[in-house]
Structures are given as C-alpha cells and as structure tokens.
C-alpha cells in the first residue's frame, strides 16, 4: 500500500485520484477520468472511467474515508463484498481492492469496486431479491463454524466487534455492547437507559438467544449483509436486477439480517410480503413462537447505531 502524496496524472474530472488507487488495478487498465458521484454521510465517492487492454470502457466506484474506523470500513467492506460475491455472484458490485494513502494532511483509506448505474427510488421485486438473500444465508457458511468475521466491519461509521464465538448469545451481546457504548459516547449517560441495557445484556439475550442453542436446538452461522435496508439496495438499470451494497457482514444468526426491517425508517421492507417470502425459503428458528421477540431484539442494534450516529435522534427512545 502506498503512503506517498503522489497523485495520478492525466486523469480528467473533478475528483483527484491518488496513485495508490491506480495501483489496485492491473497495470494495463488505465483510469481516464474521475467525477464526484453520489452522496454519503461518512465518505467521499466518485465514478472512475477506465479503458481496458482491448480498448473497451469500464467504470469503477471509489469510496474514500478518514477517521478512527476508516480502515475497518474499507477493509471490512472489501472482505464482506468478496464473501458475498463468492456465494451469490452479481448480488453485490464486484470488489476490486482497498488501500491507504496520504493526501498531504492525513491518511485516507479507500475502497474500489465495479460501478453499477442504479435506480435507488423503486422497491426491489420481492421474489427475486428474497431468493438471493435466502441463497446468501444458506450457502454463506462460516469458515470455522463459529459466529464472527475475519476482519472488523462497520455499520454507518461504527466498528462492529467480530471476535469468533461458539455462542450466538455471546456474539450478539458483544455487538449490542458496542452500539450501547457508542450511543453513550454520543448522547451522554442516562441512568434508566443504562439499567435497561444491562437487563438486555444480562437477562434478555441469554434467555431469548440462548434458547436457540439449548434443549437440543442448534443454529448455524450464516453470512449476512449486515446493513440490509432500503438505501443499501438499488436496481441495476442495465439488467433490472437488484444490487445490494455497503455491506458490513458477519457470520450470524440469519434472522439478525431483518432487525432493521422493523425500524421506523423502513419503507419497503416493512411490507409483510418480503418476510413471508423469506420464510418460504428458510423457516424461523426454533422456538418459532419467539421469532417476533427475537426480531424486536435484533432491531435494537440498528436503532442504537442510528442514535449513536445522529446526536439527539429519537431512535434512543424507541
């Protein structure tokens, strides 16, 4: 990885490209232009136009970020997208690489992937998208049979603890403790809230999620996207198929994927058709009668992550 402040030359457009980005691609691929593209709360993004060895054009999507979780964001997304793409090709933009450079003021981490021109305004066709997500959960198996992920990943701008665990209850408790800590750092202490969070960690999670792996029951860690909400799903304008992006994956209980669908900001995935179709592929885990309680518990994670990222958010009170 390059640490110099050398910028790539002879590239048109309004977005400066460091030579470290060019070096992620094979030498024979030439970047010819770079334009600012899209909006992001935590990163700067661009569309890169390149020429392949045979003369045909190809576009890439570049994401650049700074800060404490910058490396985890780009490295985590690279490994997440690589894992997803290996299981369900074309569900995510194919990753090209990630790296680090210095812009003259500070370190910048970047992520590079294939570019897809997407419609982000329409609801994804339920049957096809859900079949792809179910396939991801069924075929994306943990490399060591445990819950966790090989590298840290990020949701929003906050790093997820991904230490390997045999117990799903312990794994989820660690992740929830992350967002509780981030939320307290952002919004300050709240004694009643802290007491409720302690009850969740000490009593609710062991009881509700411990039941998944007791009494002869077991669950297998599944590869999840990790941040599957409407603004991370688009429709490829060329193929008409859904594309998911910005993954922050982990090997988890598959039902964790859908906590965010219960949140107040859901506007497509709160339709019952999506979950109904998913459960026609993968039935709820035993105890089935506790599915809704587990879904409510899983929704607390994105709510607190949202609260931590947006001071004063009402998400903390939900």
C-alpha positions in Angstrom: 0.0 0.0 0.0 1.3 3.5 -0.9 1.7 6.2 1.8 3.1 8.9 -0.5 1.2 12.0 -1.6 1.7 11.4 -5.3 -1.5 12.0 -7.4 -2.2 10.1 -10.6 -1.6 12.2 -13.7 -3.6 12.7 -16.9 -7.0 11.9 -15.3 -9.8 14.3 -16.2 -12.7 15.3 -13.9 -13.2 17.0 -10.6 -12.1 14.2 -8.3 -8.3 13.8 -7.6 -7.2 10.2 -7.7 -4.1 9.1 -5.8 -1.7 6.7 -7.5 -2.4 4.2 -4.8 -5.9 3.8 -6.3 -4.5 3.2 -9.7 -2.1 0.5 -8.4 -5.0 -1.5 -7.0 -6.0 -2.2 -10.7 -3.9 -4.3 -13.1 -1.3 -2.1 -14.8 -2.8 -2.4 -18.2 -6.1 -0.8 -17.0 -5.9 3.0 -17.4 -8.1 5.4 -15.5 -9.0 8.3 -17.8 -11.5 10.3 -15.7 -12.9 10.7 -12.2 -16.0 12.5 -11.3 -17.6 13.1 -7.9 -20.6 10.7 -7.7 -23.4 10.1 -5.2 -23.8 11.3 -1.6 -22.6 9.8 1.6 -22.6 10.9 5.3 -19.2 9.4 6.1 -17.3 9.1 2.9 -16.4 10.9 -0.4 -17.3 8.9 -3.5 -16.5 9.1 -7.2 -17.1 7.3 -10.5 -13.9 6.4 -12.3 -13.9 5.8 -16.0 -11.2 3.4 -17.3 -10.0 1.8 -20.5 -9.4 -2.0 -20.6 -6.5 -3.5 -22.6 -8.7 -4.2 -25.6 -9.9 -0.6 -25.7 -13.4 -1.2 -24.2 -14.6 1.1 -21.4 -15.2 0.1 -17.8 -16.4 2.1 -14.8 -15.4 1.8 -11.1 -16.9 3.2 -7.9 -14.4 4.7 -5.5 -15.1 5.4 -1.8 -12.6 7.4 0.3 -12.8 8.0 4.1 -10.8 9.2 7.1 -11.1 8.8 10.8 -10.9 6.1 13.5 -13.0 3.5 11.8 -11.7 4.3 8.2 -9.6 1.1 7.8 -12.3 -1.1 9.2 -14.9 0.5 6.9 -13.0 -0.2 3.6 -11.2 -3.4 4.6 -14.4 -4.7 6.1 -16.5 -3.8 3.0 -13.9 -5.4 0.7 -14.0 -8.7 2.7 -17.8 -8.5 3.1 -18.3 -8.0 -0.7 -15.8 -10.6 -1.6 -17.5 -13.2 0.6 -21.0 -12.3 -0.7 -19.8 -12.2 -4.3 -18.3 -15.7 -3.9 -21.6 -17.1 -2.8 -24.2 -15.1 -4.9 -22.4 -13.6 -7.9 -23.7 -10.3 -9.1 -25.7 -9.6 -5.9 -23.0 -7.0 -4.9 -20.7 -4.9 -7.0 -17.6 -6.9 -7.6 -14.8 -5.6 -5.3 -11.5 -4.5 -6.9 -9.5 -3.7 -3.8 -8.8 -1.4 -0.9 -5.8 0.6 0.3 -4.4 3.6 2.0 -2.7 6.9 1.0 -1.8 10.3 2.5 -3.5 13.3 1.0 -0.9 15.8 2.4 -2.9 16.3 5.6 -4.0 12.9 6.9 -4.4 9.3 6.0 -7.2 8.3 3.6 -8.5 4.8 3.2 -10.2 3.8 0.0 -12.4 1.0 -1.4 -12.7 0.3 -5.1 -15.4 -1.8 -6.8 -17.2 -2.2 -10.1 -19.6 0.6 -10.9 -23.3 0.0 -11.4 -25.8 2.7 -12.5 -28.7 2.1 -10.2 -32.2 3.3 -9.6 -32.5 3.9 -5.9 -36.1 5.1 -5.9 -38.1 1.9 -6.7 -38.9 -1.1 -4.4 -37.0 -4.2 -5.4 -39.1 -7.0 -6.8 -39.7 -9.2 -3.7 -39.4 -12.7 -5.1 -36.0 -12.3 -6.9 -34.4 -10.3 -4.1 -35.5 -12.6 -1.4 -34.4 -15.7 -3.3 -30.9 -14.1 -3.5 -30.8 -13.2 0.2 -32.0 -16.7 1.2 -29.3 -18.2 -1.0 -26.7 -16.0 0.7 -27.8 -17.2 4.1 -28.0 -20.8 3.1 -24.7 -21.0 1.2 -22.6 -18.4 3.1 -21.2 -20.7 5.8 -18.7 -19.7 8.4 -15.1 -20.9 7.6 -14.7 -22.3 11.2 -18.3 -23.0 12.2 -18.3 -20.0 14.6 -20.1 -16.7 14.8 -17.9 -13.7 13.9 -15.9 -12.4 10.9 -12.2 -12.5 9.8 -11.9 -8.7 10.0 -13.7 -5.8 11.7 -16.7 -4.4 9.8 -18.5 -1.1 10.1 -22.2 -0.1 10.2 -22.6 3.6 9.4 -19.4 4.8 10.9 -19.1 2.5 13.9 -16.9 -0.6 14.1 -18.5 -4.0 14.9 -16.8 -6.4 17.3 -16.3 -9.6 15.3 -14.4 -11.9 17.7 -15.2 -15.6 17.0 -17.7 -17.1 19.3 -19.4 -20.6 19.6 -22.3 -18.9 21.4 -24.6 -16.7 19.3 -25.9 -15.1 22.5 -22.4 -14.0 23.4 -21.6 -12.8 19.9 -24.8 -10.7 19.7 -24.2 -9.3 23.2 -20.8 -8.1 22.2 -22.2 -6.3 19.2 -25.0 -4.8 21.2 -22.5 -3.6 23.8 -20.6 -1.9 21.0 -23.6 0.3 20.0 -24.6 1.0 23.6 -21.1 2.3 24.2 -21.1 4.4 21.0 -24.5 5.7 21.9 -23.4 6.8 25.4 -20.3 8.5 24.0 -22.5 10.5 21.6 -25.6 11.3 23.7 -24.3 11.1 27.3 -25.4 8.9 30.3 -29.0 8.2 31.0 -29.4 6.0 34.2 -32.7 4.5 33.2 -31.4 3.7 29.8 -28.2 2.1 31.2 -30.3 0.0 33.5 -32.5 -1.2 30.7 -29.4 -2.0 28.5 -27.9 -4.0 31.4 -31.1 -6.0 31.6 -30.9 -6.7 27.9 -27.3 -8.0 28.2 -27.6 -9.9 31.4 -31.1 -11.4 31.2 -32.9 -10.9 27.9 -30.1 -12.0 25.5 -29.1 -15.2 27.4 -32.8 -16.2 27.7 -34.0 -15.3 24.2 -30.9 -16.1 22.1 -29.6 -18.8 24.4 -32.7 -20.8 23.6 -31.6 -21.1 20.0 -28.7 -23.3 21.1 -30.1 -25.2 24.1 -32.6 -28.1 24.6 -31.2 -29.9 21.6 -31.7 -26.9 19.3 -28.9 -25.5 17.2 -28.3 -22.8 14.6 -25.5 -22.5 12.0 -23.7 -19.2 11.5 -24.9 -17.6 8.2 -23.2 -14.9 6.1 -25.4 -11.8 6.4 -25.1 -8.5 4.5 -25.3 -6.8 7.9 -26.9 -3.5 6.9 -29.7 -4.5 4.6 -32.0 -1.6 4.4 -33.7 0.2 1.5 -30.9 2.8 0.9 -28.4 0.0 0.5 -30.3 -1.7 -2.3 -30.7 -0.4 -5.9 -31.9 -1.7 -9.2 -29.3 -2.1 -11.9 -30.5 0.0 -14.8 -28.8 -2.3 -17.3 -30.0 -5.7 -16.0 -33.1 -4.7 -14.0 -31.8 -6.9 -11.1 -31.4 -5.7 -7.5 -27.9 -4.9 -6.2 -27.0 -4.7 -2.6 -24.1 -2.5 -1.5 -22.3 -1.1 1.6 -22.2 -4.5 3.4 -20.8 -4.8 6.9 -21.0 -8.5 7.1 -20.7 -11.1 9.8 -21.5 -14.8 10.3 -24.6 -14.5 12.4 -28.0 -15.9 13.1 -29.7 -15.4 9.8 -32.6 -13.6 11.5 -30.4 -10.8 12.6 -30.4 -9.5 9.0 -34.0 -8.3 9.4 -33.8 -6.3 12.6 -33.6 -3.1 10.5 -36.8 -4.0 8.6 -38.7 -3.4 11.9 -37.2 0.1 12.4 -39.3 3.2 11.9 -37.4 4.3 8.8 -38.2 1.1 6.8 -40.4 2.0 3.8 -40.3 -1.1 1.5 -39.1 -3.9 3.7 -41.7 -3.4 6.3 -44.2 -4.8 3.8 -45.1 -8.4 5.0 -44.5 -9.8 1.6 -40.7 -9.7 2.0 -40.6 -11.6 5.2 -43.3 -14.0 4.1 -41.3 -14.9 1.0 -38.1 -15.3 3.0 -39.8 -17.7 5.4 -41.0 -19.8 2.5 -37.3 -20.4 1.8 -36.0 -20.5 5.4 -38.3 -21.2 8.2 -38.0 -19.3 11.5 -35.6 -20.9 14.0 -36.9 -22.8 17.0 -38.6 -21.8 19.2 -40.7 -20.5 16.3 -43.1 -18.7 18.7 -40.3 -16.4 19.8 -39.5 -15.2 16.3 -41.1 -11.8 16.8 -39.4 -11.3 20.2 -36.0 -12.1 18.5 -36.8 -9.7 15.7 -37.7 -6.9 18.2 -34.4 -7.6 20.0 -32.4 -7.5 16.7 -34.0 -4.2 15.8 -32.4 -2.6 18.9 -29.0 -2.8 17.3 -29.7 -0.6 14.3 -31.8 1.7 16.4 -28.9 2.4 18.8 -26.4 2.5 15.9 -28.6 5.2 14.4 -28.8 7.1 17.7 -25.0 7.0 18.1 -24.5 8.4 14.6 -27.1 11.2 15.0 -27.0 13.1 18.3 -30.5 13.7 19.7 -32.1 11.1 17.5 -35.4 9.7 18.7 -34.1 6.2 18.0 -32.7 6.1 21.5 -36.1 6.4 23.0 -37.6 3.6 20.9 
